């Protein structure tokens, strides 16, 4: 039996690991099986579901390892793909993007929904340590919609202001 304060503490710890997780409170481990079976958890993410998940994540929250933080960014506009790849490679491979104190930013996980110049489809960005991938989705940007890039970084020594400045510099001025 958990007291309310213990339950709240446990929920906070779980959300620090995965901010978008669906938590189910149970009595004696009883749960509606439709909440845990046939979820299609490994189906290809639709950009709409990713956009919704990223939109509701908190910015910079602690993890069990207190040195790991989460940073989320929203940057309007169209990003230039070649410059994006160069920045990601500097961040993940070269590790020459540093915080204000000179420590290299260590990205453990990178996710994003992007709008790239000359692409009508929404682009999903996935990154783990030194690996990353950009993938076109089947979802097209609405013709007159405001295009907003949403990024989530999980790692150490992440500086939100510097990351925002660097990714904003990739946006094409139209």
Residue pairs with C-beta under 8 A, 6 or more apart in sequence:
2 10
7 25
11 23
13 64
14 21
14 23
15 21
15 23
15 61
16 61
16 62
16 63
16 64
17 63
17 64
19 57
19 58
19 61
19 70
20 53
20 56
20 57
22 35
24 31
24 35
24 36
45 124
46 137
46 138
46 139
47 113
47 122
47 124
47 137
47 139
48 139
50 111
50 113
50 124
51 113
51 122
51 150
54 72
54 111
54 112
54 113
54 150
54 151
54 152
55 150
57 70
57 72
57 152
58 70
58 72
59 70
59 71
59 72
59 160
60 69
60 70
60 71
60 72
60 158
60 160
61 69
61 70
62 68
62 69
63 69
63 70
63 154
67 156
68 108
68 154
68 155
68 156
69 154
69 155
69 156
69 158
70 152
70 153
70 154
71 152
71 153
71 158
71 160
71 163
72 150
72 151
72 152
72 153
73 149
73 150
73 151
73 153
73 160
73 163
73 164
73 167
74 148
74 149
74 150
75 148
75 149
75 151
75 164
75 167
75 168
75 171
76 146
76 147
76 148
76 149
76 171
77 115
77 147
77 149
77 171
77 172
77 174
78 115
78 116
78 117
78 147
78 171
78 172
78 174
79 114
79 115
79 116
79 117
79 149
79 167
79 170
79 171
79 172
80 116
80 117
80 170
80 171
80 172
81 116
81 117
81 119
81 134
83 169
83 170
84 114
84 116
84 134
84 170
85 134
87 97
87 166
87 167
87 170
88 110
88 125
88 127
88 132
90 96
90 97
91 97
91 105
91 107
92 107
92 110
92 127
92 129
92 130
92 131
92 132
93 130
95 104
95 105
95 106
96 104
97 104
97 105
97 162
97 166
98 104
98 105
98 157
98 162
99 105
99 157
99 158
99 159
99 162
100 159
100 161
100 162
101 157
103 157
104 157
105 155
105 156
105 157
105 158
105 159
105 162
105 163
106 155
106 156
106 157
106 158
107 127
107 129
107 153
107 154
107 155
107 158
108 128
108 129
108 154
108 155
108 156
109 127
109 128
109 152
109 153
109 154
109 155
110 125
110 126
110 127
110 128
110 132
110 151
110 152
110 153
110 154
111 124
111 125
111 126
111 127
111 151
111 152
112 124
112 125
112 149
112 150
112 151
112 152
113 122
113 123
113 124
113 125
113 149
113 150
114 122
114 123
114 124
114 125
114 134
114 149
114 150
114 151
115 122
115 123
115 141
115 147
115 148
115 149
116 123
116 134
117 172
119 136
120 140
120 141
121 136
121 137
121 138
121 139
121 140
121 141
122 136
122 137
122 139
122 140
122 141
123 134
123 135
123 136
123 137
124 134
124 135
124 137
125 132
125 133
125 134
125 151
126 132
126 133
126 135
127 133
141 147
149 167
149 171
151 163
151 167
153 163
